[in-house]
Amino acid sequence: MQEVLAKPGCEMLPLAEQEFYELRLDDFDDFGRRGFFVKQAHFQWSEIDQQMMGDDIPPVESFPTLSQAEAGNESRRKALVDMGFSQSDMDF
C-alpha cells in the first residue's frame, strides 16, 4: 500500500513551495523470513535537480504481521496529519 499526503490547497502553490510525504507498507521475504515494513519519504522541490526529490525518513520499521504493520503505518499517518498533511491521494 502506498499513500501520498499533502497539506490542503498545496496544488495552488508553486512547485517550489509544495511538499509531500509518502507512506509505504510492503511485504518482504528475507531468506524465508516473511514480514512487512513501513517506511516514510519526504518530497520537495530541488532547485539543483529542477524536480521533486524524495528523502527516506528513518527508521524503516519491520513487523512480523500485517496487523502490526498497519498499526505502525497508521501511527505515522496520524503524526503527519497532526503536522497538517491531511490531504490524501486515497481520499475519494
N, C-alpha and C positions, 0 to 999 in steps of 0.2 A: 504494500500500500504506500502511496506517495501523496502528500498533501502540501500545497503551497499556501502560505499565509502572508497577508499584506495588511497594511493599515487602510481603513476605508477611505476612498477618494484618491488613493495613490495613483490611479490611472490618469488623473487630471494633471499630475505633476510632470515636469520634465524628467527624462530618463536619469539624469544626473542626481536627482533628488529622491528617486524611488529605491526602496529596499524590500526584500522578501526573505522569508525563511521557508526552507523545505524540511519537512519531516518525512522520514522513510522508515518503514517497518518491512523487513525482508526475512526470509528464512535462509538457513545455511546448512550445509552438510560438510563438516570438517573431519575427514578421515573416519566416517561412520558416526560421529557425534553430531546429532541434529539439534537445531535450536533456532533462535530468532534474534535479530538485532534491530536496535533502534538508533538512528543517527539523525543529526540535525546539521543543516548547512545554512549559511547566511549569504545572500546575494545582494550586490550593489554595483553601481556603475564604476568602471575603471577608466579613468582618463587615458592612461597609458595604452590600454588594450582597445579602447573605444568599443566596449561591450560590457554586458553584465557578467560579473565574475563571482564565483562562489567559493566560500571557505568552509570546510568542515569545522564544526564546533565539537571539541571533545567533551566528554568521552563518548565513544560508540559503546553502547551498552548491549550486552548479550543476555539472553534469557532462555531457560530450558523449555518453557511452554508458551504457546500463543497468548494465553490469557495474561500471563505476566508481562509479555512484550506489549500487549495492548494497553495495560495499565501504565507501563513506563512511557509509552507514546502519548497517552492522554495527559500524563503529568507534565511532559514537555509542552504539549499543546496549550494547556492551561496557563503555564508560565508565559508563553508568547502572547496569549490573549490578554493577560494582565499587563503586558508591555504595550498593548494597543494594536497588536497584529490579529485582528478578529475577522478579517475578510478571507474566506477560504475558497479555493477553486473547487471544493467538493460541495459547496452550498448550491442548491438548485432553487 
